[in-house]
Amino acid sequence: MPDIADAITHQHIIDFATDGVACLRQVISPDWIETLRAGIEKNIAEPSTRGRVWNKDEFGRVTFYDSQVWRDIAEYRDFVENSPMAEVAARIMDVDVVNFFFDAIFTRSTGSQFRTPFHQDEPYWSVEGFNTCSAWIPLVPVERRSALEFVKGSHAWGHRYAQTNFGALTGDERDRVTYEQIDDEELKPFPDIEGNRDDYEILSWDMEPGDVAIFNARMIHGGSGLLRDDRDLKVFNTQWLGDDVKILFRSEGMDPDHSQVMTEQGLKPGDRVSGPLYPELWRREPVSA
Ligand SMILES: O=C(O)CCC(=O)C(=O)O
């Protein structure tokens, strides 16, 4: 594996800044992929209280999501704390400091057709800022038609959109993010990307284990699914926060909602995340005189 400072090129940094996403090839070693595979099998066998079935179709094909399990599954914790992922996040965002935010998994059983609705991540989060990234790490090969899709440049559109209420999707009130009570003239309906695909430049890639699709949390993304009958999909995802990110509690709801645990940790709106739940895992070394 190349040194991360060399593996993340100037072009990757420009792509991430301008397109909102970059596909990094072979930045996670086979050993780390094996570690995550072992972790995800444990996680599927024993979901956390945050585990949700997003979809189960008439053929029994399941799309499953879980999150914030990294402190309970040793393999996830090892990856978060000791893999090069924190440095990858820091280098691609071109920031001085990076804290871990949370982990998530997305698994689809063989042949699943369920597609994740297009959405942005930041509006669901208990933080706000531009220096964010999510790392979508498939643990099995995934064809472009089945991979996560990104609307190029959408992280910089600057609009506030009413997002999908995943609570309605899962039937689980804990995921409720709804704009019904929000009186905000700036709030726009979410664009119909799926119905007008030709109007947008949509990016996605064939990916192998070791590749990472890394994207800004303001990026419109969705899709995935559409698996061939002999293919399943297992994805480990980590979220990272850079220099300008501050805590924000949202009246429309949050998913996952960190407001309670943040408050219990003594963190409040306007603070930078810190402490054992959101460890600082990379900091740029000062240039010596
Ligand atoms: O893999 C998926 O289907 C959804 C991924 C996603 O929305 C995310 O990583 O934020």
The ligand as a Gaussian input file, in Angstrom:
#p B3LYP/6-31G(d) Opt

LIG

0 1
 O      -25.293000       2.369000       0.618000
 C      -26.392000       2.903000       0.600000
 O      -27.366000       2.415000       0.043000
 C      -26.606000       4.239000       1.259000
 C      -25.347000       4.923000       1.647000
 C      -25.572000       6.302000       2.160000
 O      -26.584000       6.922000       2.003000
 C      -24.479000       6.927000       2.877000
 O      -23.399000       6.349000       2.975000
 O      -24.674000       8.072000       3.370000

